[in-house]
Amino acid sequence: MTDSIYLPIGEAIRRARIETELSQHDLADRLNSEYGGNWSQNKVSRVETEGRELSLQEFMSVVEALGIDALRGTYEIDQILGLSNEYAQSLKTAMLDAIDDLESAHKALTDGLS
């Protein structure tokens, strides 16, 4: 297995899928018919076991297809969102650092031109 940060999300999706008594193939079919996209049993397997990255749209489609009530915050979604919040915070910090670096570079450039 990979060290991907998405792996715990995949594991939570797998548990939720098993609890709803869906096979990977059934989940892929449900995702394709109800939400569109290009889902296959193999793609569901990669999400669950290899930590394949999901877009926000894919994530929300999977959550809805599995019947996880995101508004009520079931145990599974709390786990998933907790991991997502940690990841989002690290992205926010990295983005703020990048903005600071760009502002510094812009200031240095404009000061050099004056």
PADOKE-943644 format. One line per 2 residues: number of its first residue (from 1); for each residue x, y, z of N, C-alpha, C, O, CB. Coordinates in nm, 4 decimals. Last residue first. Glycine has a CB too. Layout:
BEGIN
NUM	X,Y,Z,X,Y,Z,X,Y,Z,X,Y,Z,X,Y,Z  ...
***
This chain:
BEGIN
114	1.2097,5.1380,-0.9503,1.1941,5.2797,-0.9187,1.3257,5.3505,-0.9012,1.3281,5.4706,-0.8742,1.1126,5.2960,-0.7952  1.2694,4.8744,-0.9897,1.2365,4.9522,-1.1083,1.2253,5.1000,-1.0784,1.2306,5.1814,-1.1706,1.1081,4.9031,-1.1686
112	1.3051,4.7780,-0.7336,1.4207,4.7784,-0.8231,1.3970,4.8620,-0.9476,1.4916,4.9152,-1.0056,1.4558,4.6371,-0.8631  1.0454,4.7858,-0.6400,1.1452,4.8736,-0.5781,1.2682,4.8861,-0.6665,1.3290,4.9929,-0.6738,1.1852,4.8208,-0.4395
110	0.9351,4.5841,-0.7990,0.8889,4.7233,-0.8183,0.9851,4.8222,-0.7533,1.0049,4.9317,-0.8059,0.7468,4.7421,-0.7596  1.0809,4.3621,-0.6980,1.0848,4.3971,-0.8406,1.0443,4.5418,-0.8616,1.1116,4.6149,-0.9342,0.9931,4.3046,-0.9218
108	1.0110,4.3627,-0.4292,1.1509,4.3746,-0.4666,1.1646,4.4174,-0.6129,1.2501,4.4993,-0.6467,1.2238,4.2418,-0.4427  0.7331,4.3248,-0.4568,0.7841,4.4464,-0.3930,0.9307,4.4684,-0.4324,0.9699,4.5804,-0.4653,0.7698,4.4374,-0.2380
106	0.7309,4.0679,-0.5714,0.6721,4.1819,-0.6431,0.7257,4.3129,-0.5879,0.7601,4.4029,-0.6645,0.5184,4.1792,-0.6332  0.8461,3.9175,-0.3661,0.9128,3.9244,-0.4960,0.8611,4.0434,-0.5769,0.9389,4.1119,-0.6432,0.8917,3.7934,-0.5743
104	0.6507,3.9558,-0.1689,0.7886,3.9999,-0.1452,0.8639,4.0152,-0.2767,0.9361,4.1127,-0.2970,0.8621,3.9006,-0.0537  0.4329,3.8331,-0.2936,0.4261,3.9756,-0.2578,0.5657,4.0327,-0.2344,0.5951,4.1450,-0.2755,0.3393,3.9955,-0.1319
102	0.5292,3.5710,-0.3131,0.4991,3.6474,-0.4343,0.4937,3.7969,-0.4062,0.5434,3.8776,-0.4848,0.3668,3.6013,-0.4944  0.5497,3.5059,-0.0401,0.6688,3.5040,-0.1250,0.6473,3.5843,-0.2523,0.7363,3.6577,-0.2953,0.7069,3.3606,-0.1600
100	0.2793,3.5251,0.0332,0.3787,3.6122,0.0964,0.5049,3.6207,0.0114,0.5606,3.7288,-0.0075,0.4133,3.5615,0.2374  0.1801,3.3162,-0.1254,0.1345,3.4544,-0.1491,0.2327,3.5529,-0.0885,0.2663,3.6534,-0.1511,-0.0068,3.4770,-0.0900
98	0.3071,3.0985,-0.0050,0.3356,3.1295,-0.1451,0.2938,3.2723,-0.1791,0.3637,3.3416,-0.2530,0.2639,3.0301,-0.2374  0.1882,3.1084,0.2485,0.3331,3.1250,0.2362,0.3703,3.1632,0.0937,0.4549,3.2501,0.0727,0.4064,2.9961,0.2776
96	-0.0743,3.0531,0.1716,-0.0431,3.1817,0.2345,0.1065,3.2103,0.2275,0.1469,3.3240,0.2033,-0.0906,3.1831,0.3809  -0.0404,2.7897,0.0764,-0.0849,2.8959,-0.0145,-0.0527,3.0334,0.0428,-0.0080,3.1215,-0.0307,-0.2360,2.8842,-0.0416
94	0.0350,2.6557,0.3096,0.1268,2.6594,0.1957,0.0895,2.7711,0.0986,0.1769,2.8392,0.0449,0.1269,2.5244,0.1228  -0.1993,2.6932,0.4603,-0.0717,2.7457,0.5084,0.0278,2.7580,0.3942,0.0974,2.8589,0.3828,-0.0147,2.6561,0.6187
92	-0.3805,2.5527,0.2990,-0.4004,2.6952,0.3252,-0.2698,2.7594,0.3708,-0.2341,2.8679,0.3248,-0.5104,2.7162,0.4312  -0.2779,2.2921,0.3177,-0.2812,2.3610,0.1880,-0.2948,2.5118,0.2063,-0.2286,2.5895,0.1375,-0.3970,2.3079,0.1018
90	-0.3210,2.2452,0.5887,-0.1829,2.2448,0.5389,-0.1754,2.3127,0.4021,-0.0784,2.3827,0.3729,-0.1286,2.0999,0.5298  -0.6006,2.2598,0.5914,-0.5232,2.3559,0.6695,-0.3788,2.3615,0.6204,-0.3203,2.4694,0.6112,-0.5273,2.3196,0.8188
88	-0.6649,2.0402,0.4319,-0.7022,2.1748,0.3870,-0.6214,2.2803,0.4615,-0.5783,2.3791,0.4020,-0.8531,2.1992,0.4075  -0.5745,1.8338,0.5986,-0.5114,1.8541,0.4691,-0.5404,1.9952,0.4173,-0.4511,2.0620,0.3651,-0.5604,1.7483,0.3682
86	-0.7518,1.8664,0.8096,-0.6082,1.8736,0.8337,-0.5347,1.9030,0.7034,-0.4444,1.9866,0.6989,-0.5568,1.7425,0.8963  -0.9932,1.8272,0.6701,-0.9670,1.9566,0.7331,-0.8185,1.9739,0.7625,-0.7639,2.0825,0.7432,-1.0482,1.9707,0.8624
84	-0.9710,1.5593,0.5952,-0.9736,1.6616,0.4915,-0.9429,1.7994,0.5501,-0.8741,1.8796,0.4869,-1.1100,1.6630,0.4214  -0.9867,1.4350,0.8420,-0.8643,1.4226,0.7636,-0.8573,1.5307,0.6578,-0.7510,1.5876,0.6329,-0.8555,1.2847,0.6986
82	-1.2493,1.5166,0.8996,-1.1396,1.5482,0.9914,-1.0064,1.5407,0.9194,-0.9224,1.6296,0.9337,-1.1400,1.4529,1.1117  -1.3925,1.4025,0.6935,-1.3786,1.5474,0.6971,-1.2699,1.5909,0.7930,-1.2044,1.6926,0.7698,-1.5096,1.6116,0.7357
80	-1.3688,1.1293,0.7683,-1.3205,1.1774,0.6387,-1.2963,1.3276,0.6433,-1.1906,1.3746,0.6014,-1.4207,1.1431,0.5271  -1.4884,1.1263,1.0234,-1.3513,1.0803,1.0040,-1.2931,1.1380,0.8752,-1.1812,1.1892,0.8742,-1.3459,0.9267,1.0009
78	-1.7418,1.2220,0.9577,-1.6601,1.2953,1.0537,-1.5139,1.2562,1.0391,-1.4255,1.3419,1.0419,-1.7083,1.2695,1.1972  -1.8283,1.0199,0.7906,-1.8009,1.1507,0.7311,-1.7204,1.2370,0.8271,-1.6384,1.3176,0.7829,-1.9319,1.2217,0.6930
76	-1.8510,0.8086,0.9804,-1.7619,0.7983,0.8650,-1.7283,0.9359,0.8084,-1.6118,0.9649,0.7814,-1.8254,0.7114,0.7566  -2.0417,0.9111,1.1670,-1.9066,0.8747,1.2086,-1.8103,0.8721,1.0902,-1.7005,0.9271,1.0982,-1.9078,0.7388,1.2778
74	-2.2251,1.1846,1.0173,-2.2119,1.0481,1.0668,-2.0668,1.0195,1.0998,-1.9784,1.0970,1.0634,-2.2649,0.9468,0.9638  -2.3333,1.4589,0.9836,-2.2008,1.4255,1.0341,-2.1921,1.2864,1.0948,-2.1555,1.2718,1.2115,-2.1594,1.5260,1.1357
72	-2.5548,1.5656,0.8700,-2.5682,1.5159,1.0068,-2.4361,1.4724,1.0665,-2.4269,1.4509,1.1873,-2.6647,1.4012,1.0107  -2.4631,1.6315,0.6170,-2.5158,1.7368,0.7025,-2.5281,1.6930,0.8475,-2.5134,1.7747,0.9384,-2.6499,1.7820,0.6516
70	-2.3906,1.3935,0.4950,-2.2857,1.4885,0.5294,-2.3354,1.5974,0.6234,-2.2571,1.6507,0.7021,-2.2296,1.5510,0.4039  -2.4874,1.0880,0.5194,-2.5503,1.2182,0.5386,-2.4461,1.3174,0.5885,-2.4171,1.3245,0.7079,-2.6691,1.2086,0.6380
68	-2.4217,0.8561,0.2793,-2.3657,0.9179,0.3990,-2.4233,1.0576,0.4086,-2.4094,1.1372,0.3158,-2.2088,0.9208,0.3956  -2.4917,0.7123,0.0580,-2.5966,0.7494,0.1517,-2.5435,0.8058,0.2820,-2.6126,0.8035,0.3839,-2.6823,0.6314,0.1805
66	-2.3206,0.6595,-0.1405,-2.3175,0.5660,-0.0285,-2.4223,0.6002,0.0776,-2.4397,0.5266,0.1747,-2.1789,0.5648,0.0344  -2.3636,0.8778,-0.3013,-2.3983,0.7450,-0.3532,-2.4023,0.6408,-0.2423,-2.4790,0.5447,-0.2497,-2.2986,0.7023,-0.4606
64	-2.2552,1.0833,-0.1411,-2.3993,1.0782,-0.1672,-2.4424,0.9396,-0.2146,-2.5466,0.8896,-0.1725,-2.4381,1.1834,-0.2715  -1.9826,1.0106,-0.1497,-2.0514,1.0268,-0.0212,-2.2024,1.0149,-0.0400,-2.2696,0.9450,0.0358,-2.0159,1.1632,0.0430
62	-1.9373,1.0220,-0.4268,-1.9219,0.8954,-0.3544,-1.9971,0.9007,-0.2219,-2.0672,0.8060,-0.1861,-1.7725,0.8642,-0.3298  -1.9813,1.2965,-0.4716,-2.0630,1.1959,-0.5407,-2.0566,1.0626,-0.4685,-2.1591,0.9968,-0.4505,-2.0168,1.1790,-0.6862
60	-1.7789,1.4097,-0.3170,-1.9187,1.4348,-0.2796,-2.0116,1.3352,-0.3487,-2.1112,1.2935,-0.2896,-1.9594,1.5794,-0.3158  -1.5533,1.3122,-0.4605,-1.5730,1.2810,-0.3199,-1.7192,1.2968,-0.2790,-1.7764,1.2089,-0.2147,-1.4847,1.3699,-0.2339
58	-1.5899,1.4349,-0.7095,-1.5906,1.2890,-0.6983,-1.6191,1.2467,-0.5544,-1.6992,1.1564,-0.5299,-1.4560,1.2304,-0.7456  -1.5671,1.7045,-0.6288,-1.6902,1.6564,-0.6922,-1.7009,1.5047,-0.6829,-1.8075,1.4514,-0.6523,-1.6956,1.7006,-0.8392
56	-1.3041,1.7109,-0.5352,-1.4133,1.7391,-0.4428,-1.5452,1.6876,-0.4989,-1.6268,1.6329,-0.4247,-1.4226,1.8897,-0.4143  -1.1250,1.4258,-0.6637,-1.1624,1.5664,-0.6686,-1.2754,1.5878,-0.5682,-1.3357,1.4911,-0.5216,-1.2054,1.6097,-0.8138
54	-0.9095,1.1972,-0.5015,-1.0442,1.2294,-0.5490,-1.0590,1.3802,-0.5592,-1.0108,1.4539,-0.4732,-1.1526,1.1700,-0.4549  -0.6338,0.9782,-0.5473,-0.6835,1.1112,-0.5159,-0.8221,1.1314,-0.5773,-0.8486,1.0886,-0.6896,-0.5855,1.2190,-0.5665
52	-0.6146,0.6511,-0.4240,-0.6273,0.7361,-0.5427,-0.6920,0.8687,-0.5028,-0.7932,0.8704,-0.4327,-0.7110,0.6651,-0.6540  -0.5368,0.4650,-0.2300,-0.5437,0.6059,-0.1949,-0.5489,0.6973,-0.3145,-0.4953,0.8081,-0.3108,-0.4278,0.6424,-0.1108
50	-0.5512,0.2031,-0.2814,-0.4267,0.2695,-0.3187,-0.4264,0.4179,-0.2833,-0.3270,0.4874,-0.3045,-0.4021,0.2527,-0.4665  -0.8039,0.1154,-0.1988,-0.6843,0.0433,-0.1563,-0.5525,0.1136,-0.1859,-0.4520,0.0854,-0.1207,-0.6826,-0.0887,-0.2206
48	-1.0110,0.2927,-0.2840,-1.0172,0.2253,-0.1549,-0.8823,0.1709,-0.1079,-0.8502,0.1797,0.0106,-1.1162,0.1132,-0.1619  -0.9329,0.3788,-0.5365,-0.9673,0.4775,-0.4333,-0.9566,0.4127,-0.2958,-0.9001,0.4705,-0.2029,-1.1108,0.5345,-0.4558
46	-0.9035,0.1337,-0.6667,-0.7860,0.2201,-0.6490,-0.8114,0.3263,-0.5426,-0.7208,0.3603,-0.4664,-0.7484,0.2873,-0.7820  -1.1734,0.0447,-0.6642,-1.0701,-0.0308,-0.5937,-0.9468,0.0553,-0.5671,-0.8910,0.0510,-0.4574,-1.0311,-0.1549,-0.6742
44	-1.2877,0.2338,-0.8335,-1.3322,0.2264,-0.6942,-1.2271,0.1538,-0.6112,-1.1951,0.1964,-0.5002,-1.4697,0.1546,-0.6834  -1.1518,0.1587,-1.0685,-1.1325,0.2930,-1.0136,-1.1753,0.2966,-0.8668,-1.1063,0.3562,-0.7842,-1.2120,0.3975,-1.0956
42	-1.2497,-0.1025,-1.1083,-1.1068,-0.0799,-1.0875,-1.0795,0.0566,-1.0245,-0.9937,0.0686,-0.9371,-1.0323,-0.0918,-1.2198  -1.5157,-0.0596,-1.1621,-1.4804,-0.1341,-1.0407,-1.3340,-0.1088,-1.0069,-1.2986,-0.0951,-0.8899,-1.5070,-0.2868,-1.0587
40	-1.5400,0.2831,-1.2734,-1.5325,0.1392,-1.2975,-1.5023,0.0720,-1.1640,-1.4680,0.1380,-1.0659,-1.4232,0.1038,-1.4059  -1.6680,0.5935,-1.3899,-1.6337,0.5043,-1.2792,-1.6338,0.3593,-1.3250,-1.7174,0.3183,-1.4055,-1.7316,0.5228,-1.1626
38	-1.6833,0.8583,-1.5133,-1.6229,0.7417,-1.5753,-1.5742,0.6470,-1.4654,-1.4542,0.6238,-1.4505,-1.5059,0.7830,-1.6696  -1.9870,1.0519,-1.5014,-1.8458,1.0251,-1.4798,-1.8030,0.8962,-1.5447,-1.8773,0.8341,-1.6208,-1.8151,1.0208,-1.3331
36	-2.2958,1.0600,-1.3154,-2.2135,1.0726,-1.4345,-2.0682,1.0411,-1.4038,-2.0334,1.0073,-1.2907,-2.2257,1.2124,-1.4931  -2.4602,1.0111,-1.1062,-2.3759,1.1306,-1.0975,-2.2900,1.1522,-1.2210,-2.2188,1.2523,-1.2302,-2.2875,1.1217,-0.9765
34	-2.6113,0.7800,-1.1547,-2.6710,0.8910,-1.0794,-2.5908,1.0204,-1.0848,-2.6475,1.1286,-1.0695,-2.6881,0.8507,-0.9368  -2.4546,0.6067,-1.3118,-2.5940,0.6320,-1.3484,-2.6516,0.7546,-1.2779,-2.7331,0.8261,-1.3363,-2.6785,0.5104,-1.3163
32	-2.1981,0.6110,-1.1906,-2.2150,0.6431,-1.3328,-2.3588,0.6809,-1.3659,-2.3825,0.7765,-1.4398,-2.1720,0.5250,-1.4188  -2.2592,0.5318,-0.9265,-2.1947,0.6605,-0.9527,-2.2139,0.7037,-1.0975,-2.2429,0.8203,-1.1241,-2.0458,0.6529,-0.9199
30	-2.3656,0.2759,-0.9734,-2.4488,0.3804,-0.9118,-2.3903,0.5185,-0.9395,-2.4638,0.6117,-0.9723,-2.4613,0.3575,-0.7593  -2.1393,0.1455,-1.0801,-2.2619,0.1587,-1.1592,-2.3507,0.2707,-1.1054,-2.4045,0.3504,-1.1822,-2.3392,0.0262,-1.1600
28	-1.9684,0.1613,-0.8553,-1.9305,0.2252,-0.9822,-2.0530,0.2466,-1.0701,-2.0693,0.3537,-1.1285,-1.8258,0.1401,-1.0572  -2.1151,0.0035,-0.6754,-2.0912,0.1446,-0.6457,-2.0539,0.2199,-0.7729,-2.1027,0.3306,-0.7958,-1.9801,0.1599,-0.5399
26	-2.1049,-0.2452,-0.8077,-2.2347,-0.1804,-0.7829,-2.2176,-0.0313,-0.7554,-2.2947,0.0508,-0.8050,-2.3065,-0.2475,-0.6643  -1.8268,-0.2931,-0.7975,-1.8930,-0.2802,-0.9272,-2.0280,-0.2086,-0.9115,-2.0619,-0.1218,-0.9919,-1.9130,-0.4197,-0.9919
24	-1.7915,-0.3221,-0.5261,-1.7237,-0.2118,-0.5944,-1.7891,-0.1857,-0.7297,-1.8048,-0.0708,-0.7712,-1.5733,-0.2428,-0.6125  -2.1146,-0.3931,-0.3812,-1.9847,-0.4350,-0.4334,-1.9190,-0.3118,-0.4960,-1.9844,-0.2095,-0.5162,-1.9991,-0.5528,-0.5385
22	-2.2809,-0.2915,-0.0863,-2.2563,-0.2702,-0.2287,-2.1215,-0.3299,-0.2650,-2.0254,-0.3189,-0.1888,-2.2612,-0.1191,-0.2647  -2.3655,-0.2738,0.1809,-2.3752,-0.4008,0.1077,-2.3675,-0.3821,-0.0435,-2.4385,-0.4485,-0.1190,-2.5046,-0.4711,0.1431
20	-2.3109,-0.0672,0.3386,-2.4307,-0.0527,0.2553,-2.4511,-0.1734,0.1648,-2.5423,-0.1755,0.0822,-2.4214,0.0742,0.1709  -2.0723,-0.1552,0.4485,-2.1891,-0.1422,0.5360,-2.3188,-0.1278,0.4569,-2.4247,-0.1712,0.5025,-2.1719,-0.0224,0.6284
18	-1.9088,-0.1312,0.2223,-1.9383,-0.2645,0.2753,-2.0616,-0.2603,0.3661,-2.1454,-0.3504,0.3617,-1.8166,-0.3199,0.3527  -1.8989,0.1475,0.2041,-1.9521,0.0678,0.0934,-1.9923,-0.0706,0.1424,-2.0989,-0.1208,0.1070,-1.8486,0.0563,-0.0202
16	-1.7743,0.2164,0.4444,-1.9113,0.2620,0.4195,-1.9764,0.1804,0.3079,-2.0948,0.1478,0.3155,-1.9123,0.4117,0.3832  -1.5230,0.0980,0.4017,-1.6078,0.0556,0.5144,-1.7532,0.0943,0.4913,-1.8442,0.0150,0.5156,-1.5576,0.1175,0.6460
14	-1.4390,0.2466,0.1742,-1.4556,0.1013,0.1664,-1.5461,0.0505,0.2785,-1.6357,-0.0303,0.2541,-1.3189,0.0313,0.1732  -1.4224,0.5021,0.2861,-1.5174,0.4775,0.1769,-1.5440,0.3271,0.1649,-1.6585,0.2854,0.1474,-1.4630,0.5344,0.0420
12	-1.2144,0.4603,0.4641,-1.3465,0.4980,0.5159,-1.4542,0.4737,0.4104,-1.5645,0.4296,0.4427,-1.3475,0.6463,0.5600  -1.0091,0.4073,0.2824,-1.0483,0.3043,0.3782,-1.1871,0.3335,0.4357,-1.2676,0.2422,0.4537,-0.9447,0.2944,0.4914
10	-0.9925,0.6550,0.1523,-1.0302,0.5351,0.0779,-1.0760,0.4232,0.1690,-1.1710,0.3518,0.1371,-0.9148,0.4876,-0.0062  -0.9019,0.8058,0.3661,-1.0312,0.8377,0.3064,-1.0815,0.7176,0.2276,-1.1993,0.6825,0.2352,-1.0210,0.9626,0.2151
8	-0.6486,0.6925,0.4090,-0.7525,0.6804,0.5123,-0.8920,0.7143,0.4604,-0.9904,0.6566,0.5068,-0.7194,0.7705,0.6295  -0.5257,0.7654,0.1507,-0.5548,0.6276,0.1868,-0.6579,0.6159,0.2986,-0.7497,0.5349,0.2854,-0.4281,0.5584,0.2277
6	-0.4451,1.0190,0.1032,-0.5817,0.9870,0.0660,-0.6226,0.8462,0.1080,-0.7405,0.8113,0.1019,-0.5988,1.0026,-0.0821  -0.1831,1.0404,0.1537,-0.2717,1.0966,0.2554,-0.4170,1.0640,0.2260,-0.5031,1.0791,0.3127,-0.2532,1.2475,0.2647
4	0.0050,0.7465,0.0710,-0.0807,0.8569,0.0307,-0.1664,0.9075,0.1459,-0.2165,0.8287,0.2261,-0.1689,0.8146,-0.0843  0.1806,0.5430,0.0826,0.1784,0.6340,0.1963,0.0884,0.7537,0.1695,0.0967,0.8535,0.2411,0.3193,0.6808,0.2292
2	0.0307,0.2337,-0.0418,0.1025,0.3590,-0.0548,0.0944,0.4419,0.0726,0.0120,0.4149,0.1600,0.0484,0.4381,-0.1717  0.0843,-0.1183,0.0000,0.0000,0.0000,0.0000,0.0884,0.1242,0.0000,0.2056,0.1191,0.0373,-0.0957,0.0001,0.1219
***
